[in-house]
Amino acid sequence: MTLSNDRPVALSAAGRAMLMRFEGLRLVAYTPVAGDVPTIGWGATRYADGRPVRLGDRCSRADADALLAATVARDATALVALLGDTATTQAQFDALLCLGYNIGMHALAGSTLLAAHRAGQPAAAAGHFADWRFAGGHAVAGLTARRAAEAFLYRGQS
């Protein structure tokens, strides 16, 4: 979805599919490789009401899908605010939102990647996706693959 000035304001179907592919669906809360924050559904660490996910929590597929929709909508609103008047394609928006969903919108807000995008330097921004492939100080194969896919999408390639 885009505003009348053609700025994206929502994750596209292709962006959603990519996010779901990399997050994976887990109906019982678990601790992911990237940290100690319990995660459930499609990679959610908090419920729509703000409560944190706890190990042992369970959800249905419908609950996971609803939580994904609510989280993506919240993150899209935050991303629109972060972008302001910056020219952004749908592919760039999708890639930035997928990254922000995974690392947190606060981390994205302070990133050199977003600064490069806002400065009109898309090649530099695309190169910074790889900065976010680490967990516990080590590059993680799954995060490396995800960041490469996000950078590829950001560049307008699909």
C-alpha positions as CSV (number, residue, x, y, z in Angstrom):
1,M,0.0,0.0,0.0
2,T,1.3,3.5,-0.8
3,L,0.2,7.1,0.0
4,S,-0.9,9.3,-2.8
5,N,2.7,10.5,-3.2
6,D,3.7,6.9,-3.9
7,R,5.6,6.4,-0.7
8,P,5.0,2.9,0.7
9,V,3.2,2.7,4.1
10,A,2.8,-1.1,4.4
11,L,4.6,-4.3,3.9
12,S,3.8,-5.8,0.5
13,A,2.7,-9.4,0.0
14,A,6.2,-10.3,-1.3
15,G,7.8,-8.6,1.7
16,R,5.5,-10.5,4.1
17,A,6.3,-13.8,2.4
18,M,10.1,-13.1,2.8
19,L,9.7,-12.1,6.5
20,M,7.6,-15.3,7.2
21,R,10.2,-17.5,5.4
22,F,13.1,-16.2,7.5
23,E,11.2,-16.0,10.8
24,G,9.6,-19.4,10.5
25,L,6.5,-20.4,12.6
26,R,6.9,-21.7,16.1
27,L,3.7,-22.3,18.2
28,V,5.7,-22.9,21.4
29,A,7.9,-20.1,22.7
30,Y,11.7,-20.7,22.3
31,T,15.0,-18.9,22.7
32,P,16.5,-18.1,19.3
33,V,20.2,-18.4,18.4
34,A,20.5,-14.6,18.4
35,G,19.8,-14.1,22.1
36,D,18.0,-14.8,25.3
37,V,14.7,-13.2,24.4
38,P,11.8,-15.7,24.2
39,T,10.1,-15.7,20.8
40,I,6.9,-17.2,19.5
41,G,4.8,-17.3,16.4
42,W,6.5,-15.6,13.5
43,G,9.4,-14.3,15.5
44,A,7.4,-12.1,18.0
45,T,9.1,-11.2,21.3
46,R,6.1,-9.3,22.7
47,Y,2.3,-9.7,22.4
48,A,0.1,-7.0,20.9
49,D,-0.7,-5.7,24.4
50,G,3.1,-5.3,25.1
51,R,3.5,-8.2,27.4
52,P,6.8,-10.1,26.8
53,V,6.7,-13.7,25.5
54,R,7.7,-16.2,28.1
55,L,9.3,-19.6,27.6
56,G,6.5,-22.2,27.7
57,D,3.9,-19.9,26.1
58,R,1.8,-21.5,23.3
59,C,-0.2,-20.1,20.5
60,S,-2.3,-21.2,17.6
61,R,-1.5,-20.5,13.9
62,A,-4.4,-18.0,13.9
63,D,-2.9,-16.2,17.0
64,A,0.5,-16.2,15.4
65,D,-0.9,-14.7,12.2
66,A,-2.8,-12.0,14.1
67,L,0.3,-11.1,16.1
68,L,2.4,-10.9,13.0
69,A,-0.2,-8.6,11.4
70,A,-0.3,-6.3,14.5
71,T,3.4,-6.2,14.8
72,V,4.0,-5.5,11.1
73,A,1.4,-2.7,11.2
74,R,3.0,-1.1,14.2
75,D,6.5,-1.4,12.7
76,A,5.3,0.0,9.3
77,T,3.9,3.0,11.1
78,A,7.3,3.5,12.9
79,L,9.2,3.1,9.7
80,V,7.1,5.6,7.8
81,A,7.9,8.1,10.6
82,L,11.6,7.3,10.5
83,L,11.7,7.7,6.7
84,G,9.9,11.1,6.7
85,D,10.1,12.5,3.2
86,T,12.9,10.2,2.1
87,A,12.3,8.7,-1.4
88,T,11.8,5.0,-0.8
89,T,10.7,2.3,-3.2
90,Q,8.3,-0.5,-2.1
91,A,11.3,-3.0,-2.3
92,Q,13.4,-0.7,0.0
93,F,10.5,-0.3,2.4
94,D,10.0,-4.1,2.5
95,A,13.7,-4.8,3.1
96,L,13.9,-2.1,5.8
97,L,10.8,-3.4,7.6
98,C,12.0,-7.0,7.5
99,L,15.3,-5.9,9.0
100,G,13.6,-3.7,11.6
101,Y,11.2,-6.5,12.5
102,N,14.1,-8.8,13.2
103,I,16.5,-6.4,15.0
104,G,14.0,-4.0,16.5
105,M,12.8,-0.7,15.1
106,H,14.9,1.2,17.8
107,A,18.1,-0.5,16.5
108,L,17.1,0.3,12.9
109,A,16.4,3.9,13.8
110,G,20.0,4.5,15.0
111,S,21.7,2.5,12.3
112,T,24.2,3.6,9.7
113,L,22.1,1.7,7.2
114,L,19.1,4.0,7.8
115,A,21.3,7.1,7.9
116,A,22.7,6.1,4.5
117,H,19.2,5.5,3.1
118,R,18.0,8.8,4.4
119,A,21.1,10.6,2.9
120,G,20.2,9.2,-0.6
121,Q,23.0,6.7,-0.6
122,P,21.2,3.4,-1.5
123,A,24.4,1.5,-2.5
124,A,25.9,2.3,0.9
125,A,22.7,1.4,2.7
126,A,22.5,-1.9,0.9
127,G,26.1,-2.7,2.0
128,H,25.1,-2.1,5.7
129,F,22.6,-5.0,5.8
130,A,25.6,-7.3,6.4
131,D,26.4,-5.4,9.6
132,W,23.5,-7.1,11.2
133,R,24.5,-10.8,10.6
134,F,26.1,-11.3,14.1
135,A,24.8,-12.8,17.3
136,G,27.0,-13.1,20.3
137,G,29.9,-11.5,18.4
138,H,29.9,-14.2,15.7
139,A,28.5,-14.2,12.2
140,V,25.5,-16.6,12.0
141,A,24.8,-18.4,8.8
142,G,21.0,-17.9,8.9
143,L,21.4,-14.2,9.6
144,T,24.0,-13.9,6.9
145,A,21.6,-15.4,4.4
146,R,18.7,-13.3,5.6
147,R,20.7,-10.0,5.3
148,A,21.9,-11.0,1.8
149,A,18.3,-11.5,0.8
150,E,17.2,-8.2,2.4
151,A,20.0,-6.4,0.6
152,F,19.1,-8.0,-2.6
153,L,15.4,-6.9,-2.2
154,Y,16.5,-3.5,-1.1
155,R,18.4,-3.1,-4.4
156,G,15.2,-3.8,-6.2
157,Q,16.1,-7.4,-7.2
158,S,13.7,-10.2,-6.4
